[in-house]
Amino acid sequence: MQRALPEKMRDALQWAEPFSGVCFRNVTLKFANFRDILSAKGSFLAGRRFNFKGAFEVLYLSCDLHTCLEKTTSSLQRDGFETAITLPRLVIGIEVNLQRMLNLTDGTLRRRLGITSRMLTAPNWVKAQNVDNKEAFTQQLGRLAREAGFEAILVPSSVTRGKNLDIFPDRLLPGSSLKIINRHLLPLPKHGSQTT
């Protein structure tokens, strides 16, 4: 009998990997400040590939600068924006150290879970969420990984040959960290001086 994905995901915790490296994020100037630069509230409100809107937050990062820029451009075009109109934007580097990452770029692990790389990059999440009001497969996968205790998932990019690291901020373990490179160069928030 085929085991259900939630059970497979719980079992996958034994193959959790640490992650240590620099990732990238591209934000509008509105959020380019001490307090908001790592906010994932936008993903909570609108939903994205690995989280249904209103369910939980995901901090979407890319593992290289090229993928970060291409991902932003693709998302803007999908949402009907002309890229130039959204500029200027700010790209930041983040030193990421995690203890429990689900590496979905690993073919062996994907086979254990019964999923393919195509299932991770298919664009159907937009229609599933915004038209059908249903959780897409990728959103289910993100939810199950978070519920199983993973801090993040490493996934293939849907627009380049690169990788994305999608972090569940409320699941970060003691000792895990996100450190903004050159954070001291960021301005204070425009409304008040509260910092993260």
C-alpha positions in Angstrom: 0.0 0.0 0.0 1.3 3.4 -1.0 2.1 5.6 2.0 0.5 9.1 2.1 2.7 12.2 1.5 2.2 13.5 5.1 3.7 10.3 6.5 6.6 10.3 4.0 7.3 13.9 4.9 7.5 13.1 8.6 9.9 10.3 7.8 12.0 12.6 5.6 13.0 14.6 8.7 15.7 11.9 9.3 17.3 13.1 6.1 17.2 16.8 7.0 20.4 18.7 6.0 22.1 21.8 7.4 22.4 24.8 5.2 25.1 27.4 5.3 25.6 30.0 2.6 24.7 33.4 1.2 21.3 33.9 -0.4 19.7 36.9 -2.1 16.5 38.8 -1.8 15.0 41.6 -4.0 12.6 44.0 -2.4 10.9 47.3 -3.2 12.3 50.4 -1.6 9.3 50.5 0.7 10.6 47.5 2.6 14.3 48.3 2.2 14.9 49.2 5.9 16.0 47.7 9.2 12.6 46.5 10.3 11.0 45.2 7.1 13.8 43.8 4.9 13.3 40.2 6.1 9.5 40.4 6.6 7.6 37.6 5.0 4.2 39.2 5.6 3.7 39.7 1.9 3.8 35.9 1.3 1.3 35.4 4.0 -1.2 37.9 2.5 -0.8 36.9 -1.1 0.4 33.3 -1.0 3.2 32.0 -3.2 4.4 28.8 -4.7 4.9 27.0 -1.4 2.3 28.7 0.9 -1.4 29.3 0.5 -2.5 32.8 1.2 -3.4 33.4 4.9 -1.9 30.1 6.0 1.7 30.9 7.1 4.7 33.0 6.1 7.6 31.9 3.9 10.7 34.0 3.3 11.6 33.3 -0.4 15.3 33.6 -1.1 17.5 32.6 -4.1 20.9 30.9 -3.9 22.5 33.1 -6.5 22.1 36.7 -7.7 21.0 35.7 -11.3 18.2 33.5 -10.1 17.1 36.2 -7.6 16.7 38.8 -10.4 15.1 36.4 -12.9 12.6 35.2 -10.2 11.6 38.8 -9.4 11.2 39.7 -13.1 9.1 36.6 -13.8 6.8 37.3 -10.8 6.3 40.9 -11.8 5.4 39.9 -15.4 3.1 37.1 -14.2 1.2 39.7 -12.0 0.9 42.1 -14.9 3.5 44.7 -14.0 6.0 46.2 -16.4 9.4 45.7 -14.8 10.7 49.2 -15.3 7.7 50.7 -13.5 8.6 48.8 -10.3 12.2 50.1 -10.2 14.2 51.1 -8.2 14.5 48.0 -6.1 17.1 46.8 -3.6 19.0 43.5 -3.6 20.5 42.2 -0.4 22.7 39.3 0.5 21.9 37.2 3.6 24.2 34.8 5.4 21.9 31.9 6.2 22.7 29.1 8.7 20.1 26.4 9.2 20.0 23.0 10.8 17.0 21.3 9.2 16.6 21.9 5.5 14.6 19.6 3.2 16.7 19.3 0.0 14.2 18.9 -2.8 17.0 19.3 -5.4 18.1 15.8 -4.3 16.7 13.3 -6.8 16.9 10.4 -4.3 15.0 12.3 -1.7 12.3 13.3 -4.3 11.9 9.7 -5.3 11.4 8.7 -1.6 8.7 11.3 -1.4 7.2 10.3 -4.8 7.6 13.6 -6.4 9.4 14.9 -9.5 11.3 18.2 -10.2 8.5 19.1 -12.7 5.9 18.9 -9.9 8.0 21.5 -8.0 8.2 24.0 -10.9 4.8 23.7 -12.6 3.0 27.1 -12.7 -0.4 25.7 -11.7 -0.3 27.2 -8.1 -1.5 30.6 -9.3 -4.7 29.2 -10.9 -5.3 26.7 -8.0 -5.1 29.4 -5.4 -6.5 32.5 -7.1 -9.2 30.9 -9.4 -10.1 27.5 -7.8 -9.4 28.7 -4.2 -7.6 25.4 -3.5 -4.2 24.5 -2.2 -1.8 23.7 -5.0 0.5 20.6 -4.7 3.5 22.8 -4.1 1.6 24.7 -1.4 0.7 21.4 0.2 4.3 20.3 0.1 5.4 23.5 1.8 2.8 23.1 4.5 3.7 19.5 5.2 7.5 20.3 5.3 6.8 23.1 7.8 4.5 20.9 9.9 7.1 18.1 9.9 9.6 20.4 11.5 11.8 21.6 8.6 13.1 25.1 8.8 13.3 25.5 5.0 13.1 23.8 1.7 15.7 23.9 -1.1 14.0 23.8 -4.4 14.8 24.1 -8.1 14.0 27.5 -9.6 11.1 27.6 -12.0 12.8 30.3 -14.2 16.5 29.4 -14.2 18.8 26.4 -13.5 19.4 27.9 -10.1 18.0 27.1 -6.7 15.7 28.8 -4.2 15.8 28.5 -0.4 12.3 29.0 1.0 12.4 29.5 4.8 9.6 29.1 7.4 10.5 32.0 9.8 8.3 30.6 12.6 10.2 27.2 12.5 13.7 28.5 12.9 15.5 26.6 15.6 17.8 28.1 18.3 21.2 28.4 16.8 19.9 29.0 13.2 20.4 32.5 11.9 19.7 35.0 9.1 22.3 37.8 9.0 21.9 40.7 6.5 25.2 41.6 4.8 25.9 45.3 5.3 22.8 45.8 7.4 24.3 49.0 8.8 23.8 50.6 5.3 20.0 50.1 5.4 17.9 53.1 6.5 15.6 53.2 9.4 11.9 52.7 8.6 10.2 55.9 7.4 7.5 55.7 10.1 9.3 55.3 13.4 12.6 53.8 14.5 11.6 50.3 15.4 14.1 47.7 14.2 14.1 43.9 14.0 
